[in-house]
Amino acid sequence: MEQNKRKNLNQHLPYRICLINSSVIWGGGEKWHYETAKKLKARGFEPIVFSNPRGLLYQKSRETGIRTIPIKIRNLSFLNPLKLLLLYILLRRTKARTMIAGLTCDLKAAALPAKMAGIKKIIYRRGTALPLKNNLVNRHLYARLTDAIIVNSRAIKNLLVTHNAAFIDRDKIHLIYNEVDLTRPGLQKNRKGASTRSNGEIILGNIGRLVEQKGQKYLVELAHYLQQQGISFRILIAGSGKLKPQLKNYASRLEVEDKVVFMDFIEDIQDFIQKIDIFVFPSLHEGSSHTLLEVMAARKPIVAFNISSIPEIVEHNKNGLLVETGNSTELFQQVHQLIDRKDLQALFGDFGREKVEQQFNSDKAINKLIQLL
């Protein structure tokens, strides 16, 4: 009788979801957690964001009125019994039904405490196009403690199915693409063709953390080739990271330090995108890049390395150009071709916008997530 009363009471409580992402940096995964929390709240759910108090995700969630709990998790936190006890206490207090973890360290640390705290569904969202290590911890974590895995590209799903079938049931893997809110200011229907400047300067842009994965060294080499051809240009790089001094030194060695502008982290991505003509994305491995969707929504053409999930977003000769990974000479050739073809820039931009409207728009992603919940 008492058990039935508690069951009925729980059915009338708001559906609480814990979203855990302890990263200090702001990237695609952190943006997904923030946007998802807002969308869930608008749909009547009660999201609770666990995040690092030094991170932008924590600040933005608090400012938006989302319940936010500070937590610091490191790679070996899952071996710290005090950290596990703290997570158990915090998670139990939420009375949440579901937990979504954004980082492997978050999942490793929080999965067991969440199960012990009575959280029914443990979900891991993976946006990295690399297979998981086949070790004892992962075999237990993904086979026993994780109920579902969200991936944001077919490439990531195929990697997990191919390389991690020993401990991940393919039925647990759910493909939910990133999306862009086209109702936001700056992303309305107005057509944005190729830019024209009185000095004829072409502006190339890139957004990403300054780390090896993002391949910004190829942008410096691209600047070197463009300068040799006497082309009037600038390359704007929005992002911060540990490789900034190294990249600036490389630009100085190639004598293009006045052509490559390091702008550090920027808050208004759309304002940045509107100022450029061509987006260049030499990343060496990616999940489903949210940045590329933002660029396409703003009708900007793209030149990118042909890796992992990028071809799911950038279709060669339709909304951009794909280049052999790590080939800076071909990157220059394709960018040079696009610089000379203003008509192609506009054509690629229009198709990119259309692709976002059809495949990465509306509430498809949040509806799929709710269905999974």
N, C-alpha and C positions, 0 to 999 in steps of 0.2 A: 504494500500500500504506500509506504513512505517512499520507496524506490520509484513507483509510478508518479507520485507527486513531483519528485525531483526531475524526472524525465519530462513531464509536461511543462514544468517551469523552464527547463533548459530550452525547450522548443520555442518559447516566447522571448528568450533573451536575444539581443542583437547578435548576428553572426560575426564573431570576432576573428580576425586574421592577423597573425604576427608576421611581419615582413622584416627579415633580418639581413642587414648588409652593413658590415662593420668597416668598410673602406673609408679612408680619410679623403682619398681623391674623388673627383667627380668625373664619371665616365658614362658609357652607355648603360651599364648595369644599374648604376645608382639612379640614373634618370628614369629607367624602367620602374624601379621600386617607388620612386616619388610619384610618377604619373599614375601608376597602378593604384597606389594608396588613394590618390585623389579621385580616381574613377570609381573605386570600390565605395568610397565614402558617399559619392554622389548617387550610387545605386542602393544606398541604405545599409551597407555593411559597416562594420566598425574596424577599420585598419589600425594596427598598432605597430609603429616603426621602431625597431631596435637598430640603433646606429651609433657610430663613434661621435662623441660630442664635439670633436675637432673637425668633423667633416661637414661638407655643404649639404649632404642629404639630411643630416640632423637639423641644421639651421632652417632649411627650406620647409621641412615637414612641420616644425614647430610654428613657423610663420604662417603656414596654411591652416593651422588649427588641428592638425592630425596629432593624436596622442603619440608621444615620442619617449622612448626609454633609452638612456645612454648606456652603451656597452662597448667594451674594448675586447676584441678577440684577435689572437695571433695564431700562427700556424700550429704551435704546439699547445694551444689552450685546452685541447681535448685530453691532454695528459695531466691537467691541473685540477685536482679534486675540488679545490675551493672555487674555481671558476665554474665548474660543472654544477656545484651546489648553488651558486649565485644564479646561474641560468635557470635551474630547476625552480627556485623560489620565484623569480621574476615571471617565468612562463606560467607557472601555476596560478599566480595572482591574476593573470589576464583572463583566465577562463576561456581561452581561445579554442576554436575547433580545428584550425588549420595553421600551419607554419610554412612559410616560403623562405628558403635560404638562398642568398645571392652569391656567396663565395664558398669554395670548398672548405675553408677553415671554419666558416660559420656553420656549415652543415655538420662537420665532424664534431664541433664543440656542442652544438645545440640539439642534435637529433635525439640522442639518448635522454637528456633532461626533458625534452619536449614529450617524448613517449611516457616517461615516468610522471610528468605533470598532467597527463590525461588528454593531451592534444591528439586528435584522432588521425589527422592526415599530415604527413611530412612531405613537402614538395621541395625539390631542388631545381633552380633555374640555371641552366648552363648556356653561356653565350660565347664560350671559347672553342674554337675549331681545332681542338687537340684531344686525343683519346685520354682516358683516365688510366692511371697506373694500376696494374693488376697485382695488388698486394693484399695482405690479410685485413688491414683496416678497411680498405675500399670494398673488399668482397663482403664484409659484414655490414658496412654502412649502406651500400646501395642495394644489396640483396635482402637485408632484414629490416632496416630502419626506414628506408626511403620508399614512400608509396607511389610517387610519380616524379618524373623529370620533365621539365619544360625546356625545349630547345627553340631557338629562333631562326633556324635554317635547316634545310634538308641535308646540307653538308655535315653539320654537327650530328644530326640523327644517324646518318650513314656511318660516321666515324664510330659512334657508340655501338651501333649494331654490329659493325665489322670487327672492331678491336676489343670490345668489352662484353661480348655476348656471354662470357663465362659467368658473369655476376650481375648483368643487367637484362631483365626481361624486356624485349622490345615493346611489349604492350604497355609498359610503364612510361614510354617516351611519347611526349605530346608536342607536336609542332605548333607553335603560336608565334607568328611573325611580329616583329616590331611594327609600330604604326605611327603616323603623323597626324596631329590634330590640325586639319586644314581650316578650321574656323578661327585659328589664332591670327592676331594682327600681323600683316606682312605676308600671309599665305593665302590671301583671297584669290579670286579668279583672274585678277588683272594680269595681262600678259607681260612678261619681262623678256625681251629679246636680248641679243648681244649688246653689250655696252659700247658706246662710242665716246671717246675722249678727244679733246682738241689736240693733245700731244701725241695721239695714236698709241699710247702706252697700254699694254695688255696686263691685266692683273690676274695672276694665278693664286689660288688659295688652297690651304690645307688646314685641317683641324685634327688635333690628336696629341696625346701625351708624348713628350720627347723621350721615347724609349726605343730600344732596338726593334720591337715588333712593328712600330709604325713607319719605319723605313725613311725617315726624313733626310737621311744622308743622300738618298737618290734625288731629292729636291735640290740639294746643293749642287750635285753633279749636273742636274737639268739646267740650273742657272748658268753653270759654266758653259755648256753647249750653246744655250740661247745667246749668251753674250758674245761667243765666238762668231755667231751669225749676224751680229749687229742688230738684233731685235730689241725694241724698246719694251721693257717688261719690269715687273716686280713680282716676287713670290712672298705672300703673306702667310706666316705659320702661326696659328692660334693654338697655344697649349704650353704647358710647363712640364718640366721633368729633369731627371738627372743628367741627360745627355746635352743639355743646352750649352754648357761651356765647350764641349767637344765639337758640337755642330757649328758653333760660331768660329772656332779655330779652323775647322775644315773649310768654311766659307771664306775665311781670311786667306788660307793657303791657296785656294782656287781663285782668289781676287774677285769674289762676288759678294763681299760683305755688305756692299751698298745696295745689292739687288735682293738679298734674302732678309726679310724683316721678321724677327721673332717677337710676337706680340703678347706672349704669356697667356694665362687663362683669360677667357672673355666670357662675360655673362650673357650678352645678347648675341647668340649665334646667328639669328636671322639677319640682323643688321650687318654682321660680318659677311655673310653669304651674298647679300644684295650688292656688296661693293666689288665682288670679284666677277671675272668673265668665265673662267674655267676652273673646275675643282680637280686637283691632282691628288691621288690617293695611293701612294706606294707601300701600303701596309703588307707585311709578310705573312700574316695569318689573322683571320677575323672571323667573328660570328656574323650575325646579320647587323651590319653597321647602321645604327640609327642616324649617324651624321650624313651618310649617303642619301637616306630618305629625305632628310631636311633639305639637302642640296637639290634633289630632284623636284621636291615640292615647290622650290623657288625657281624652277625652270633653268637650272644651270647645267651645262654639259660636264661630263666626268671622264677623266682618263685614270685608269687604275690597273694595278697588277692583277693578273688572272689567277686568283688563289681562292681556295676553299669556297666560301659561300658568296663571294662577290658576283659571280655570273648570275646568281639568282636575283640580283638587284640591278646590276649594270649589264645590259644586253649589247653586245658588240655591234657597232654601226647602227644602233637604234637610239639609245639615250647616252651613249658614250663609247669609249674605245678601251679595249682590254689589251694589256701588254704582258709579255713573258716576264715572270717574276724575277726581279733582280737585274733586268736588262736596262741599264740607264740609257744606252744608245737608242733602243727602240722606244723608250719612254719619251726621249727628246723628239724622235721622228713623228710620233703620234701627236704630241702636243703641238709641234711645229705645224703639222697638217691642219690641226683644228684652229690654230691662230689665224691661218690664211683663209679659213672658210667661215666667214660670219654667218652664211646661210646654214651651214652645218651645225654651228653652235645653237642657233635658234631652233632648228629641227630637232636636235637631240634634247634640248630643253623642253620642248613641247611634249615629246614622247615620254620623257621622264616624269613630267607632271601627270600625264594621263595614266602612266603605270601606277603611280602612287594613289591616284584617285580610285583606280579599279582594284588594286591588290593590297595596298597598305593603308587604306583609309577607313573611315567610319568607326563603328564599335565592334568590328569583327574580333579583335584580339581580346577585349574585355569580356565579350560574350562567350568566347571559347574558354577563358579562364573561369568564369562563373560556372559554366557547364562542368568543368573539371572539379571545381569545389563541391 
